[in-house]
Amino acid sequence: MKTYNMVVDGAAAEIGIKPLSSGRYQVVIGGMSYDVDARMVGADFLSLIVDNRTRDFAFFPDGEGWELHGKDRRHHLLVSDGRRKAGWGSGAGASAAGPAVVRAAMPGKIVQVEVKEGDRVAPGTGLLIIEAMKMENEIRSEGTGIVRAIRVKPGDAVERDAVLIEIGPAE
């Protein structure tokens, strides 16, 4: 069993994961053992069956961790022991090299745009809400900057990788 030190919703947790068979795992959290069947459904959706209960999540890079959006809950996960996945984060914050481009992680429909051009954003600022697979998912800024362009409006249908918002460096 591999053990990972993680931060889940701000609380430290040690999580053990042991592969059992194709897609099945034994997961130990806080001394409690769970039988988990995990399947990717598309590039950004994870379907879990935990002790015969189904949980579906959309997941998004969020800084050095992941934001998991379920039907009625959101969770933030961060591997805290240095085994972080290289390249986490889509760059939804500006750098000196130029504007960051916020792209759709999945096809969906824009429900709400939470910022306007010229707004200053910081890590965690809500940018927009996209509906995909009957779930509303808030897309947040991963960095600091100024909203330079908004390429969508409520009601727009977007494809995966569509440009949604451009964030430029803060002046």
ZAZADREN-423470 format. One line per field, with one value per atom (N, C-alpha, C): z, y, x; chain; residue number from 1. Coordinates in steps of 0.2 Angstrom, whole numbers, plus 5000, padded with zeros to 4 digits. Layout:
up = (Z,...) $
north = (Y,...) $
east = (X,...) $
chain = (A,...) $
resi = (NUM,...) $
END
This chain:
up = (5000,5000,5000,4995,4995,5000,5004,5008,5006,5006,5003,5009,5010,5015,5011,5012,5008,5013,5010,5013,5010,5013,5010,5014,5010,5012,5018,5018,5023,5029,5029,5035,5032,5036,5035,5035,5030,5030,5028,5030,5028,5024,5018,5014,5011,5012,5009,5003,4998,4992,4990,4989,4987,4981,4975,4969,4970,4969,4970,4963,4958,4952,4947,4941,4936,4939,4941,4943,4950,4953,4960,4965,4971,4976,4983,4987,4994,4996,4999,5001,5009,5013,5020,5021,5025,5027,5035,5039,5046,5049,5047,5050,5047,5043,5040,5033,5031,5025,5020,5014,5009,5003,5000,4994,4989,4984,4979,4972,4968,4961,4957,4954,4951,4944,4940,4933,4930,4925,4922,4917,4917,4912,4908,4903,4899,4902,4900,4903,4910,4912,4918,4923,4922,4926,4929,4935,4939,4942,4941,4944,4949,4955,4961,4963,4965,4968,4975,4980,4987,4991,4993,4997,4994,4988,4984,4983,4985,4983,4978,4973,4967,4969,4967,4968,4961,4958,4952,4953,4951,4952,4945,4944,4939,4943,4940,4944,4939,4943,4939,4943,4939,4943,4947,4953,4957,4961,4957,4960,4960,4966,4966,4968,4968,4970,4965,4967,4963,4967,4963,4965,4963,4967,4965,4966,4961,4961,4961,4966,4966,4965,4966,4965,4971,4977,4982,4986,4984,4988,4984,4986,4983,4988,4985,4989,4986,4990,4988,4990,4986,4987,4986,4990,4989,4991,4987,4990,4993,4999,5003,5004,5001,5003,4997,4993,4987,4981,4981,4975,4971,4970,4966,4959,4956,4948,4945,4941,4937,4932,4932,4927,4930,4936,4939,4938,4936,4935,4928,4926,4919,4917,4922,4921,4921,4925,4926,4930,4929,4932,4928,4928,4923,4925,4920,4922,4918,4919,4916,4908,4906,4899,4895,4899,4895,4898,4895,4898,4899,4904,4905,4901,4899,4895,4899,4901,4905,4900,4899,4894,4898,4894,4896,4897,4903,4904,4901,4899,4897,4892,4888,4885,4890,4889,4893,4891,4896,4894,4900,4898,4903,4906,4913,4917,4919,4921,4924,4923,4922,4922,4928,4932,4939,4939,4934,4933,4927,4927,4921,4919,4912,4910,4915,4916,4921,4928,4930,4937,4939,4945,4948,4951,4950,4952,4956,4961,4965,4965,4968,4968,4971,4968,4971,4969,4966,4964,4959,4960,4955,4949,4943,4936,4933,4933,4929,4932,4930,4931,4925,4924,4918,4920,4916,4918,4913,4916,4912,4915,4911,4914,4920,4919,4925,4931,4931,4937,4935,4940,4939,4943,4939,4941,4941,4947,4947,4945,4940,4938,4941,4945,4949,4946,4948,4946,4950,4946,4950,4952,4949,4950,4951,4951,4952,4945,4944,4937,4936,4930,4928,4922,4923,4917,4911,4906,4900,4895,4894,4889,4892,4891,4892,4885,4884,4877,4877,4883,4883,4887,4886,4890,4892,4897,4900,4894,4894,4888,4883,4882,4877,4878,4873,4873,4871,4875,4874,4873,4869,4868,4873,4874,4878,4875,4879,4877,4874,4874,4871,4876,4873,4877,4880,4887,4891,4893,4896,4899,4898,4897,4897,4903,4907,4912,4911,4911,4910,4917,4917,4923,4926,4933,4937,4936,4935,4934,4940) $
north = (4994,5000,5006,5011,5017,5022,5026,5031,5038,5042,5049,5054,5059,5064,5070,5071,5076,5081,5086,5091,5091,5089,5088,5094,5099,5104,5107,5108,5112,5108,5101,5097,5092,5091,5086,5079,5074,5068,5063,5057,5052,5047,5046,5042,5036,5030,5024,5021,5019,5017,5010,5005,4999,4996,4996,4993,4986,4984,4977,4974,4977,4974,4980,4979,4985,4990,4996,5001,5000,4995,4994,4995,4998,5000,4999,4998,4998,5005,5009,5016,5016,5018,5019,5027,5029,5036,5036,5039,5040,5033,5028,5021,5017,5021,5018,5015,5009,5006,5006,5008,5008,5004,5001,4998,5003,5005,5010,5007,5009,5007,5014,5016,5022,5022,5026,5026,5033,5034,5041,5041,5046,5047,5053,5053,5059,5061,5066,5069,5072,5075,5078,5076,5070,5068,5061,5060,5054,5051,5045,5042,5037,5037,5033,5029,5023,5019,5017,5020,5019,5015,5009,5005,5005,5003,5003,5009,5015,5022,5025,5028,5031,5039,5041,5048,5050,5055,5058,5065,5066,5072,5075,5081,5085,5087,5087,5090,5095,5099,5105,5106,5108,5110,5116,5117,5123,5124,5128,5129,5123,5120,5114,5108,5109,5104,5103,5100,5099,5101,5104,5105,5100,5096,5091,5094,5094,5096,5091,5089,5084,5087,5083,5085,5090,5089,5093,5096,5094,5096,5097,5101,5103,5101,5099,5097,5100,5102,5104,5099,5096,5091,5093,5092,5094,5089,5086,5081,5085,5084,5088,5086,5080,5077,5077,5082,5083,5079,5074,5071,5074,5080,5084,5083,5083,5081,5087,5086,5092,5095,5101,5105,5106,5104,5106,5113,5115,5122,5123,5127,5128,5135,5139,5145,5151,5150,5155,5161,5163,5169,5172,5178,5181,5180,5181,5181,5186,5188,5193,5191,5185,5183,5185,5187,5189,5186,5187,5186,5178,5176,5169,5168,5162,5161,5156,5157,5152,5149,5142,5138,5133,5131,5127,5120,5117,5110,5105,5106,5102,5105,5102,5105,5107,5113,5114,5121,5123,5130,5135,5141,5146,5148,5148,5149,5157,5159,5165,5167,5174,5177,5181,5180,5183,5189,5191,5196,5200,5206,5210,5213,5215,5217,5223,5223,5228,5226,5220,5218,5215,5217,5213,5207,5202,5195,5193,5188,5185,5178,5174,5167,5165,5161,5159,5163,5169,5173,5169,5169,5166,5170,5166,5170,5168,5162,5161,5154,5152,5146,5143,5136,5133,5126,5125,5119,5113,5107,5102,5095,5091,5085,5086,5091,5093,5095,5097,5100,5107,5112,5118,5118,5121,5121,5128,5131,5137,5137,5141,5142,5147,5146,5152,5153,5159,5162,5158,5156,5153,5158,5164,5169,5176,5180,5187,5191,5195,5199,5203,5206,5210,5206,5206,5203,5208,5205,5209,5208,5202,5200,5194,5195,5190,5188,5181,5179,5175,5175,5171,5175,5173,5176,5171,5172,5167,5165,5158,5155,5152,5154,5152,5144,5140,5133,5134,5130,5130,5123,5122,5116,5116,5110,5109,5113,5116,5120,5127,5129,5135,5141,5146,5152,5155,5156,5159,5166,5167,5173,5174,5180,5182,5186,5184,5188,5191,5197,5200,5202,5204,5205,5211,5211,5217,5223,5229,5235,5238) $
east = (5004,5000,5004,5003,5007,5003,5007,5004,5006,5001,5002,5000,5004,5002,4998,4992,4988,4985,4983,4979,4972,4967,4960,4956,4953,4949,4952,4959,4963,4965,4963,4965,4970,4975,4980,4977,4979,4977,4982,4982,4987,4982,4983,4979,4983,4981,4984,4980,4983,4980,4983,4979,4982,4978,4981,4977,4975,4969,4967,4966,4962,4962,4960,4959,4958,4952,4955,4950,4948,4950,4948,4953,4952,4957,4955,4959,4958,4961,4956,4959,4958,4963,4963,4964,4959,4959,4957,4962,4960,4959,4962,4961,4955,4951,4945,4946,4944,4946,4940,4941,4935,4937,4932,4933,4931,4935,4934,4935,4930,4930,4931,4936,4937,4938,4934,4934,4934,4939,4939,4933,4929,4924,4925,4928,4931,4938,4940,4947,4947,4941,4941,4935,4933,4927,4929,4928,4930,4924,4922,4917,4919,4917,4919,4913,4914,4909,4913,4911,4914,4909,4911,4906,4899,4899,4892,4888,4892,4888,4892,4889,4892,4893,4899,4900,4904,4901,4904,4907,4913,4917,4920,4919,4923,4929,4935,4941,4945,4947,4951,4958,4963,4969,4967,4970,4969,4976,4980,4987,4991,4993,4997,4993,4986,4982,4976,4971,4965,4959,4954,4947,4943,4939,4934,4927,4923,4917,4912,4908,4903,4896,4891,4884,4883,4884,4883,4889,4895,4901,4906,4911,4917,4923,4928,4934,4940,4945,4952,4957,4961,4966,4973,4977,4984,4989,4993,4998,5003,5005,5009,5016,5017,5024,5029,5028,5033,5032,5027,5025,5020,5021,5016,5016,5011,5011,5014,5019,5022,5017,5016,5012,5005,5004,4997,4996,4989,4987,4988,4982,4982,4984,4987,4990,4984,4979,4974,4976,4982,4985,4990,4991,4996,5003,5007,5014,5017,5024,5027,5028,5027,5027,5021,5016,5010,5004,4998,4992,4991,4987,4985,4979,4978,4971,4968,4962,4958,4953,4954,4951,4946,4941,4936,4939,4938,4941,4937,4931,4926,4921,4917,4912,4906,4903,4897,4894,4890,4886,4888,4889,4891,4885,4885,4879,4880,4886,4887,4894,4895,4901,4902,4907,4907,4912,4915,4920,4918,4921,4921,4928,4928,4935,4937,4944,4946,4947,4943,4943,4950,4952,4958,4956,4960,4958,4964,4963,4968,4967,4972,4970,4964,4960,4953,4947,4949,4943,4939,4932,4928,4928,4928,4928,4922,4920,4913,4911,4905,4902,4900,4902,4900,4896,4891,4887,4889,4891,4893,4891,4888,4885,4880,4876,4871,4874,4880,4884,4886,4885,4888,4895,4900,4907,4909,4912,4915,4922,4924,4931,4934,4939,4943,4949,4952,4958,4963,4969,4974,4980,4979,4985,4982,4986,4985,4985,4981,4981,4975,4974,4968,4965,4958,4954,4955,4958,4959,4953,4951,4946,4941,4935,4930,4927,4928,4926,4919,4916,4910,4904,4898,4893,4888,4884,4879,4875,4874,4870,4874,4881,4885,4887,4887,4889,4897,4901,4908,4910,4916,4919,4925,4928,4934,4939,4943,4949,4947,4940,4938,4941,4943,4946,4940,4940,4934,4936,4942,4944,4952,4954,4961,4963,4968,4970,4977,4978,4984,4988,4994,4998,4995,4995,4993,4998,4995,4999,5001) $
chain = (A,A,A,A,A,A,A,A,A,A,A,A,A,A,A,A,A,A,A,A,A,A,A,A,A,A,A,A,A,A,A,A,A,A,A,A,A,A,A,A,A,A,A,A,A,A,A,A,A,A,A,A,A,A,A,A,A,A,A,A,A,A,A,A,A,A,A,A,A,A,A,A,A,A,A,A,A,A,A,A,A,A,A,A,A,A,A,A,A,A,A,A,A,A,A,A,A,A,A,A,A,A,A,A,A,A,A,A,A,A,A,A,A,A,A,A,A,A,A,A,A,A,A,A,A,A,A,A,A,A,A,A,A,A,A,A,A,A,A,A,A,A,A,A,A,A,A,A,A,A,A,A,A,A,A,A,A,A,A,A,A,A,A,A,A,A,A,A,A,A,A,A,A,A,A,A,A,A,A,A,A,A,A,A,A,A,A,A,A,A,A,A,A,A,A,A,A,A,A,A,A,A,A,A,A,A,A,A,A,A,A,A,A,A,A,A,A,A,A,A,A,A,A,A,A,A,A,A,A,A,A,A,A,A,A,A,A,A,A,A,A,A,A,A,A,A,A,A,A,A,A,A,A,A,A,A,A,A,A,A,A,A,A,A,A,A,A,A,A,A,A,A,A,A,A,A,A,A,A,A,A,A,A,A,A,A,A,A,A,A,A,A,A,A,A,A,A,A,A,A,A,A,A,A,A,A,A,A,A,A,A,A,A,A,A,A,A,A,A,A,A,A,A,A,A,A,A,A,A,A,A,A,A,A,A,A,A,A,A,A,A,A,A,A,A,A,A,A,A,A,A,A,A,A,A,A,A,A,A,A,A,A,A,A,A,A,A,A,A,A,A,A,A,A,A,A,A,A,A,A,A,A,A,A,A,A,A,A,A,A,A,A,A,A,A,A,A,A,A,A,A,A,A,A,A,A,A,A,A,A,A,A,A,A,A,A,A,A,A,A,A,A,A,A,A,A,A,A,A,A,A,A,A,A,A,A,A,A,A,A,A,A,A,A,A,A,A,A,A,A,A,A,A,A,A,A,A,A,A,A,A,A,A,A,A,A,A,A,A,A,A,A,A,A,A,A,A,A,A,A,A,A,A,A,A,A,A,A,A,A,A,A,A,A,A,A,A,A,A,A,A,A,A,A,A,A,A,A,A,A,A,A,A) $
resi = (1,1,1,2,2,2,3,3,3,4,4,4,5,5,5,6,6,6,7,7,7,8,8,8,9,9,9,10,10,10,11,11,11,12,12,12,13,13,13,14,14,14,15,15,15,16,16,16,17,17,17,18,18,18,19,19,19,20,20,20,21,21,21,22,22,22,23,23,23,24,24,24,25,25,25,26,26,26,27,27,27,28,28,28,29,29,29,30,30,30,31,31,31,32,32,32,33,33,33,34,34,34,35,35,35,36,36,36,37,37,37,38,38,38,39,39,39,40,40,40,41,41,41,42,42,42,43,43,43,44,44,44,45,45,45,46,46,46,47,47,47,48,48,48,49,49,49,50,50,50,51,51,51,52,52,52,53,53,53,54,54,54,55,55,55,56,56,56,57,57,57,58,58,58,59,59,59,60,60,60,61,61,61,62,62,62,63,63,63,64,64,64,65,65,65,66,66,66,67,67,67,68,68,68,69,69,69,70,70,70,71,71,71,72,72,72,73,73,73,74,74,74,75,75,75,76,76,76,77,77,77,78,78,78,79,79,79,80,80,80,81,81,81,82,82,82,83,83,83,84,84,84,85,85,85,86,86,86,87,87,87,88,88,88,89,89,89,90,90,90,91,91,91,92,92,92,93,93,93,94,94,94,95,95,95,96,96,96,97,97,97,98,98,98,99,99,99,100,100,100,101,101,101,102,102,102,103,103,103,104,104,104,105,105,105,106,106,106,107,107,107,108,108,108,109,109,109,110,110,110,111,111,111,112,112,112,113,113,113,114,114,114,115,115,115,116,116,116,117,117,117,118,118,118,119,119,119,120,120,120,121,121,121,122,122,122,123,123,123,124,124,124,125,125,125,126,126,126,127,127,127,128,128,128,129,129,129,130,130,130,131,131,131,132,132,132,133,133,133,134,134,134,135,135,135,136,136,136,137,137,137,138,138,138,139,139,139,140,140,140,141,141,141,142,142,142,143,143,143,144,144,144,145,145,145,146,146,146,147,147,147,148,148,148,149,149,149,150,150,150,151,151,151,152,152,152,153,153,153,154,154,154,155,155,155,156,156,156,157,157,157,158,158,158,159,159,159,160,160,160,161,161,161,162,162,162,163,163,163,164,164,164,165,165,165,166,166,166,167,167,167,168,168,168,169,169,169,170,170,170,171,171,171) $
END
